Amino acid sequence: MSVWRTLLETARYAPSPHNVQPWRLRVLSDDTADLFIEKHRTLPKEDTTGSFIILSMGIFIEALSIIAANSSLKLTFELYQPASAFTPQRIAEAAGELLPFAKLTLERGRTGESVYENALFLTRRTSRISYLPEPVPDEAVEVLSELARAWGQTYRQVTAPETIEQILKRNIDAVFEDLNAPQYHDEIVEWFRFSNARQPQRATASIIAV
């Protein structure tokens, strides 16, 4: 269990929509563990297709993979059901509070190609600063473009002020539309955190007692 605890000390800081952190881990051995979705930490009213929950669980698995690679371990996983099965309706109908999502396995002595340091997870924060008027620096564009190519994608950026204003307006309209819909509003505000001080991001513990 100590191996998993070491990995989770950092992986629990992985991002998730509204910081719901729906992942729970049941350690089976030093090499294997079951990954669960905690039902009451999902967003059924907003996440109508299940894309949020799949995104959250995928990001968590990827975080574990990166951190494992930094410890000369290789993480593999096997879903217990197809990703399409984790819709809000099926999650709501499932018995119990914890839904089996995937079996995780660690292989020792095999290093990955991670170029990300564990410290990046601990320094990650949601930015609340205003947009800056300056374009993204060329060196940052090069890094983002290369990262996109490595994953079979293409990085593009918009620089026309009128287009940017339209995008921002659409985003603002979407936020207020959600906040004015009672079911969405009630679900969103449940996850708001209020504080007069700038606190470090909270991350929940992830190991379930066997």
C-alpha positions in Angstrom: 0.0 0.0 0.0 2.9 2.4 0.7 3.7 2.5 -3.1 0.1 3.7 -3.9 0.1 6.1 -1.0 3.3 7.7 -2.3 1.8 8.1 -5.8 -1.5 9.5 -4.5 0.2 12.1 -2.4 0.8 14.0 -5.7 -1.9 12.5 -8.0 -4.7 13.7 -5.8 -3.9 17.2 -7.0 -5.0 16.3 -10.6 -7.6 18.8 -11.9 -11.3 18.0 -12.3 -14.5 20.0 -13.2 -15.4 22.2 -10.2 -12.7 20.4 -8.3 -15.1 17.5 -7.5 -12.3 14.9 -7.3 -14.6 11.8 -7.8 -11.8 9.2 -7.8 -11.4 6.6 -5.0 -8.8 3.9 -4.9 -9.0 0.5 -3.2 -5.5 -1.1 -2.9 -5.4 -4.8 -3.6 -1.7 -5.3 -3.5 1.5 -3.3 -4.0 1.0 -3.8 -7.7 -2.8 -3.6 -8.2 -5.7 -1.4 -7.2 -9.3 -0.8 -8.2 -10.3 2.7 -9.2 -13.8 3.8 -8.4 -16.1 6.8 -9.1 -17.7 8.2 -6.0 -21.3 8.9 -7.0 -22.1 11.9 -4.9 -19.0 13.7 -6.3 -20.3 13.8 -9.9 -22.2 16.5 -11.8 -25.3 14.8 -13.2 -27.2 18.0 -14.0 -24.4 19.7 -15.9 -22.7 16.6 -17.2 -25.6 15.3 -19.3 -23.5 13.1 -21.5 -21.0 11.8 -19.0 -18.1 13.6 -20.7 -17.1 15.4 -17.4 -16.7 12.2 -15.5 -14.8 10.4 -18.2 -12.5 13.5 -18.5 -12.0 13.5 -14.7 -11.2 9.9 -14.4 -8.9 10.0 -17.5 -6.9 12.9 -16.2 -6.5 11.1 -12.8 -5.2 8.0 -14.5 -2.8 10.1 -16.7 -1.6 11.9 -13.5 -0.9 8.5 -11.9 0.9 7.4 -15.0 3.2 10.4 -15.1 4.0 10.2 -11.4 4.6 6.4 -11.6 7.0 6.9 -14.5 9.0 9.4 -12.4 9.4 6.5 -9.9 10.5 4.0 -12.5 7.1 2.4 -12.6 4.7 1.8 -15.5 1.0 2.1 -14.9 -1.5 0.2 -17.0 -5.3 0.2 -16.7 -8.3 -1.8 -17.8 -11.8 -0.4 -17.8 -14.5 -2.5 -16.1 -17.1 -1.1 -18.6 -16.9 0.8 -21.9 -16.5 4.5 -21.3 -19.9 5.1 -22.9 -21.5 3.2 -19.9 -20.7 6.0 -17.4 -23.6 8.3 -18.2 -25.3 10.2 -15.4 -28.4 8.0 -15.7 -26.4 4.8 -15.3 -24.4 6.2 -12.5 -27.6 7.3 -10.7 -29.1 3.8 -11.2 -26.1 1.9 -10.0 -26.2 0.3 -6.6 -23.9 1.6 -3.9 -22.0 4.8 -3.6 -18.8 3.6 -5.3 -18.8 2.5 -9.0 -15.9 0.3 -10.3 -14.2 2.2 -13.1 -10.9 0.5 -13.9 -8.3 -2.0 -12.6 -4.8 -0.4 -12.2 -1.6 -2.3 -12.4 2.0 -1.2 -11.7 4.9 -2.8 -13.4 8.3 -2.4 -11.8 11.6 -1.8 -13.4 10.1 -0.2 -16.5 10.6 3.5 -16.9 8.4 5.8 -18.9 9.2 8.8 -21.0 7.7 11.4 -18.6 9.2 14.9 -19.0 6.9 16.4 -16.3 8.0 16.9 -12.8 5.8 15.9 -9.9 6.1 19.4 -8.5 4.0 20.8 -11.4 0.9 19.1 -9.9 1.5 20.8 -6.5 1.9 24.3 -8.1 -1.1 24.0 -10.4 -3.8 26.6 -9.7 -6.9 27.8 -11.5 -6.1 31.3 -12.8 -8.4 34.1 -11.9 -6.3 36.9 -13.4 -7.6 39.0 -16.3 -6.6 38.2 -19.9 -3.5 40.0 -21.0 -3.5 42.1 -24.2 -0.1 40.8 -25.4 0.1 37.8 -27.8 1.4 34.5 -26.6 5.2 34.6 -26.8 6.7 32.8 -29.9 8.6 30.3 -27.7 5.4 29.4 -25.9 3.6 28.9 -29.3 6.5 26.6 -30.4 6.2 24.5 -27.2 2.4 24.2 -27.5 2.6 23.4 -31.2 5.1 20.6 -30.5 3.0 19.2 -27.7 -0.1 19.2 -30.0 1.9 17.4 -32.7 3.1 14.8 -30.3 -0.5 13.9 -29.6 -1.6 14.0 -33.3 -3.3 17.4 -32.9 -2.8 20.9 -34.3 -2.3 24.0 -32.2 -3.9 27.2 -33.6 -4.5 30.5 -31.9 -6.8 33.4 -32.6 -5.3 36.9 -32.6 -8.1 39.0 -34.2 -9.5 41.3 -31.4 -13.1 41.1 -32.8 -13.0 37.3 -32.8 -11.6 37.1 -29.3 -14.4 39.5 -28.1 -17.0 37.2 -29.7 -15.6 34.2 -28.0 -15.5 35.9 -24.6 -19.1 37.1 -25.0 -20.2 33.5 -25.9 -18.5 32.2 -22.8 -20.0 34.8 -20.5 -23.5 34.2 -22.0 -23.1 30.4 -21.4 -22.1 30.9 -17.8 -25.1 33.1 -17.0 -27.4 30.8 -18.9 -26.3 28.0 -16.7 -26.5 30.0 -13.5 -30.1 31.1 -14.4 -31.2 27.5 -14.8 -32.3 26.4 -11.3 -31.0 22.8 -11.5 -27.7 23.8 -12.9 -27.4 26.7 -10.5 -28.1 24.5 -7.4 -25.5 22.0 -8.5 -22.8 24.5 -9.3 -23.1 26.5 -6.1 -22.7 23.3 -4.1 -19.1 23.2 -5.2 -18.2 26.9 -4.7 -15.5 27.5 -2.1 -15.5 30.9 -0.3 -12.5 32.3 1.6 -11.0 35.7 2.5 -7.5 34.2 2.1 -5.7 32.6 -0.8 -5.6 29.0 0.3 -3.7 26.1 -1.3 -5.9 23.9 -3.4 -7.6 21.2 -1.3 -7.3 17.7 -2.5 -9.2 14.8 -1.0 -7.7 11.5 0.2 -8.1 8.7 -2.3 -7.5 5.4 -0.6 -10.4 3.3 0.5 -10.0 0.9 3.4 -10.2 -2.7 2.2 
